[in-house]
Amino acid sequence: MKNMPQRHVSKVYLFIPDIVVLALILFKAFVLVSGIEISKNVKQDMFFEIVEPESLRYTFKVRPAQDFGVHFNKTLQNVGLVISEPHHGCSAPINKLELKSNVILVERGGCSFLTKCIQGEHVGALAIIVADSDIKNDEQYIEMIDDNTQRNCSIPAMFLLGKDGYMIRQRLEAHGLSRAIINIPVNVTMVPLHQQKQPPWLIW
């Protein structure tokens, strides 16, 4: 009678480790698979370069909207980066003919990020870049999210630092221009840091 509890306890201790090991294996597999799926859906920061005017011939970093807009399916080469009028891009632009088949540069504020994107899509823009309204912002990238209105936008949408947006607008105005010529997106992965043409007013 004294040995029966010992045999019972022995069986229990042999069984519990098997369950724990199996649970750990299943948990690790779930985390691994979940991580892969999440990483597939996250849009990574990207870059574009200004070709003209020469005074803006730098490479700029932008952050894509996470839950609206689409990915680029190819690099757009020598397309216009056109400043929207009005700058906020919340209503039908008065320069819509200039915006068609180009990339729009608008300013944050006045309406949701999604509304700006939809307005750009309506005029036939290829993509939209939203510059922060804080012209001193030279490091904080905002996560652009939708406005829960169940709408969608079918062009790429990206966030640009306020300092970058301000400098682009200022130098275009100084040259009497309403647009820059850009390539977007560009791959800088294999380009050494010292060879990247970073804007002199920023530190990546």
Contacts in CASP RR format, 6 or more apart in sequence:
PFRMAT RR
TARGET T0000
AUTHOR 0000-0000-0000
METHOD contacts of the structure
MODEL  1
MKNMPQRHVSKVYLFIPDIVVLALILFKAFVLVSGIEISKNVKQDMFFEI
VEPESLRYTFKVRPAQDFGVHFNKTLQNVGLVISEPHHGCSAPINKLELK
SNVILVERGGCSFLTKCIQGEHVGALAIIVADSDIKNDEQYIEMIDDNTQ
RNCSIPAMFLLGKDGYMIRQRLEAHGLSRAIINIPVNVTMVPLHQQKQPP
WLIW
42 66 0 8 1.000
43 64 0 8 1.000
43 65 0 8 1.000
43 66 0 8 1.000
43 71 0 8 1.000
44 64 0 8 1.000
45 61 0 8 1.000
45 62 0 8 1.000
45 63 0 8 1.000
45 64 0 8 1.000
45 141 0 8 1.000
46 61 0 8 1.000
46 62 0 8 1.000
46 64 0 8 1.000
46 72 0 8 1.000
46 158 0 8 1.000
46 184 0 8 1.000
46 185 0 8 1.000
47 59 0 8 1.000
47 60 0 8 1.000
47 61 0 8 1.000
47 62 0 8 1.000
47 184 0 8 1.000
47 185 0 8 1.000
47 186 0 8 1.000
47 187 0 8 1.000
47 188 0 8 1.000
48 59 0 8 1.000
48 60 0 8 1.000
48 62 0 8 1.000
48 81 0 8 1.000
48 129 0 8 1.000
48 182 0 8 1.000
48 183 0 8 1.000
48 184 0 8 1.000
48 185 0 8 1.000
48 186 0 8 1.000
49 57 0 8 1.000
49 58 0 8 1.000
49 59 0 8 1.000
49 60 0 8 1.000
49 182 0 8 1.000
49 183 0 8 1.000
49 184 0 8 1.000
49 186 0 8 1.000
49 197 0 8 1.000
50 56 0 8 1.000
50 57 0 8 1.000
50 58 0 8 1.000
50 60 0 8 1.000
50 81 0 8 1.000
50 168 0 8 1.000
50 180 0 8 1.000
50 181 0 8 1.000
50 182 0 8 1.000
51 57 0 8 1.000
51 78 0 8 1.000
51 180 0 8 1.000
51 181 0 8 1.000
51 182 0 8 1.000
51 183 0 8 1.000
52 180 0 8 1.000
52 181 0 8 1.000
53 171 0 8 1.000
53 172 0 8 1.000
53 175 0 8 1.000
53 177 0 8 1.000
53 180 0 8 1.000
55 171 0 8 1.000
55 174 0 8 1.000
55 175 0 8 1.000
56 167 0 8 1.000
56 168 0 8 1.000
56 171 0 8 1.000
56 172 0 8 1.000
56 180 0 8 1.000
57 197 0 8 1.000
58 197 0 8 1.000
58 198 0 8 1.000
58 199 0 8 1.000
58 200 0 8 1.000
59 186 0 8 1.000
59 188 0 8 1.000
59 196 0 8 1.000
59 197 0 8 1.000
59 198 0 8 1.000
59 199 0 8 1.000
60 160 0 8 1.000
60 164 0 8 1.000
60 199 0 8 1.000
61 161 0 8 1.000
61 204 0 8 1.000
62 129 0 8 1.000
62 158 0 8 1.000
62 159 0 8 1.000
62 160 0 8 1.000
63 141 0 8 1.000
63 142 0 8 1.000
63 143 0 8 1.000
63 144 0 8 1.000
63 158 0 8 1.000
63 159 0 8 1.000
64 71 0 8 1.000
64 144 0 8 1.000
64 156 0 8 1.000
64 157 0 8 1.000
64 158 0 8 1.000
64 159 0 8 1.000
65 113 0 8 1.000
65 117 0 8 1.000
65 144 0 8 1.000
65 145 0 8 1.000
65 146 0 8 1.000
65 157 0 8 1.000
65 158 0 8 1.000
65 159 0 8 1.000
66 143 0 8 1.000
66 144 0 8 1.000
66 145 0 8 1.000
67 145 0 8 1.000
67 146 0 8 1.000
68 113 0 8 1.000
68 114 0 8 1.000
68 117 0 8 1.000
68 144 0 8 1.000
68 145 0 8 1.000
68 146 0 8 1.000
68 152 0 8 1.000
68 153 0 8 1.000
68 157 0 8 1.000
69 117 0 8 1.000
69 152 0 8 1.000
69 153 0 8 1.000
69 154 0 8 1.000
69 155 0 8 1.000
69 156 0 8 1.000
69 157 0 8 1.000
70 153 0 8 1.000
70 154 0 8 1.000
70 155 0 8 1.000
70 156 0 8 1.000
71 156 0 8 1.000
72 127 0 8 1.000
72 156 0 8 1.000
72 184 0 8 1.000
72 185 0 8 1.000
75 183 0 8 1.000
75 184 0 8 1.000
75 185 0 8 1.000
75 186 0 8 1.000
76 103 0 8 1.000
76 126 0 8 1.000
76 127 0 8 1.000
76 182 0 8 1.000
76 183 0 8 1.000
76 184 0 8 1.000
77 183 0 8 1.000
78 181 0 8 1.000
78 182 0 8 1.000
78 183 0 8 1.000
79 101 0 8 1.000
79 102 0 8 1.000
79 103 0 8 1.000
79 126 0 8 1.000
79 181 0 8 1.000
79 182 0 8 1.000
79 183 0 8 1.000
79 184 0 8 1.000
80 102 0 8 1.000
80 103 0 8 1.000
80 179 0 8 1.000
80 180 0 8 1.000
80 181 0 8 1.000
80 182 0 8 1.000
81 102 0 8 1.000
81 103 0 8 1.000
81 105 0 8 1.000
81 129 0 8 1.000
81 168 0 8 1.000
81 179 0 8 1.000
81 180 0 8 1.000
81 181 0 8 1.000
81 182 0 8 1.000
82 95 0 8 1.000
82 98 0 8 1.000
82 99 0 8 1.000
82 102 0 8 1.000
82 103 0 8 1.000
82 104 0 8 1.000
82 105 0 8 1.000
82 178 0 8 1.000
82 179 0 8 1.000
83 105 0 8 1.000
83 169 0 8 1.000
83 172 0 8 1.000
83 178 0 8 1.000
83 179 0 8 1.000
84 93 0 8 1.000
84 95 0 8 1.000
84 99 0 8 1.000
84 104 0 8 1.000
84 105 0 8 1.000
84 106 0 8 1.000
84 120 0 8 1.000
85 93 0 8 1.000
85 94 0 8 1.000
85 95 0 8 1.000
86 93 0 8 1.000
86 94 0 8 1.000
87 106 0 8 1.000
87 107 0 8 1.000
88 106 0 8 1.000
88 107 0 8 1.000
88 109 0 8 1.000
88 110 0 8 1.000
88 111 0 8 1.000
88 116 0 8 1.000
89 104 0 8 1.000
89 106 0 8 1.000
89 107 0 8 1.000
89 111 0 8 1.000
89 116 0 8 1.000
89 119 0 8 1.000
89 120 0 8 1.000
90 109 0 8 1.000
90 110 0 8 1.000
90 111 0 8 1.000
90 115 0 8 1.000
90 116 0 8 1.000
90 119 0 8 1.000
91 119 0 8 1.000
92 119 0 8 1.000
92 122 0 8 1.000
92 123 0 8 1.000
93 99 0 8 1.000
93 104 0 8 1.000
93 119 0 8 1.000
93 120 0 8 1.000
93 123 0 8 1.000
95 178 0 8 1.000
96 123 0 8 1.000
98 178 0 8 1.000
98 179 0 8 1.000
99 120 0 8 1.000
99 123 0 8 1.000
99 124 0 8 1.000
99 125 0 8 1.000
100 123 0 8 1.000
100 124 0 8 1.000
100 125 0 8 1.000
101 124 0 8 1.000
101 125 0 8 1.000
101 126 0 8 1.000
102 125 0 8 1.000
102 126 0 8 1.000
102 179 0 8 1.000
103 125 0 8 1.000
103 126 0 8 1.000
103 127 0 8 1.000
103 128 0 8 1.000
103 129 0 8 1.000
103 182 0 8 1.000
103 184 0 8 1.000
104 120 0 8 1.000
104 123 0 8 1.000
104 125 0 8 1.000
104 127 0 8 1.000
104 128 0 8 1.000
104 129 0 8 1.000
105 129 0 8 1.000
105 131 0 8 1.000
105 160 0 8 1.000
105 165 0 8 1.000
105 168 0 8 1.000
105 169 0 8 1.000
106 116 0 8 1.000
106 128 0 8 1.000
106 129 0 8 1.000
106 130 0 8 1.000
106 131 0 8 1.000
107 130 0 8 1.000
107 131 0 8 1.000
107 132 0 8 1.000
107 133 0 8 1.000
108 130 0 8 1.000
108 131 0 8 1.000
108 132 0 8 1.000
108 133 0 8 1.000
108 142 0 8 1.000
108 159 0 8 1.000
108 162 0 8 1.000
109 133 0 8 1.000
112 146 0 8 1.000
112 147 0 8 1.000
112 149 0 8 1.000
113 130 0 8 1.000
113 144 0 8 1.000
113 145 0 8 1.000
113 146 0 8 1.000
113 147 0 8 1.000
113 157 0 8 1.000
113 159 0 8 1.000
114 146 0 8 1.000
114 147 0 8 1.000
114 149 0 8 1.000
114 151 0 8 1.000
114 153 0 8 1.000
115 147 0 8 1.000
116 128 0 8 1.000
116 130 0 8 1.000
116 157 0 8 1.000
117 128 0 8 1.000
117 153 0 8 1.000
117 155 0 8 1.000
117 157 0 8 1.000
118 151 0 8 1.000
118 153 0 8 1.000
120 128 0 8 1.000
120 155 0 8 1.000
121 128 0 8 1.000
121 153 0 8 1.000
121 154 0 8 1.000
121 155 0 8 1.000
124 155 0 8 1.000
125 155 0 8 1.000
126 155 0 8 1.000
126 156 0 8 1.000
127 155 0 8 1.000
127 156 0 8 1.000
127 157 0 8 1.000
127 158 0 8 1.000
127 184 0 8 1.000
128 155 0 8 1.000
128 156 0 8 1.000
128 157 0 8 1.000
128 158 0 8 1.000
129 157 0 8 1.000
129 158 0 8 1.000
129 159 0 8 1.000
129 160 0 8 1.000
130 144 0 8 1.000
130 157 0 8 1.000
130 158 0 8 1.000
130 159 0 8 1.000
130 160 0 8 1.000
131 159 0 8 1.000
131 160 0 8 1.000
131 161 0 8 1.000
131 162 0 8 1.000
131 164 0 8 1.000
131 165 0 8 1.000
131 166 0 8 1.000
131 168 0 8 1.000
131 169 0 8 1.000
132 140 0 8 1.000
132 142 0 8 1.000
132 159 0 8 1.000
132 160 0 8 1.000
132 161 0 8 1.000
132 162 0 8 1.000
132 165 0 8 1.000
133 162 0 8 1.000
134 162 0 8 1.000
135 162 0 8 1.000
135 163 0 8 1.000
135 165 0 8 1.000
135 166 0 8 1.000
136 162 0 8 1.000
136 163 0 8 1.000
137 161 0 8 1.000
137 162 0 8 1.000
137 163 0 8 1.000
138 161 0 8 1.000
138 162 0 8 1.000
138 163 0 8 1.000
138 164 0 8 1.000
138 201 0 8 1.000
138 202 0 8 1.000
138 203 0 8 1.000
139 161 0 8 1.000
139 202 0 8 1.000
139 203 0 8 1.000
140 161 0 8 1.000
141 159 0 8 1.000
141 161 0 8 1.000
142 159 0 8 1.000
143 159 0 8 1.000
144 157 0 8 1.000
144 158 0 8 1.000
144 159 0 8 1.000
146 152 0 8 1.000
161 202 0 8 1.000
163 201 0 8 1.000
163 202 0 8 1.000
164 199 0 8 1.000
164 202 0 8 1.000
167 199 0 8 1.000
167 201 0 8 1.000
168 180 0 8 1.000
172 178 0 8 1.000
172 179 0 8 1.000
172 180 0 8 1.000
188 196 0 8 1.000
198 204 0 8 1.000
END
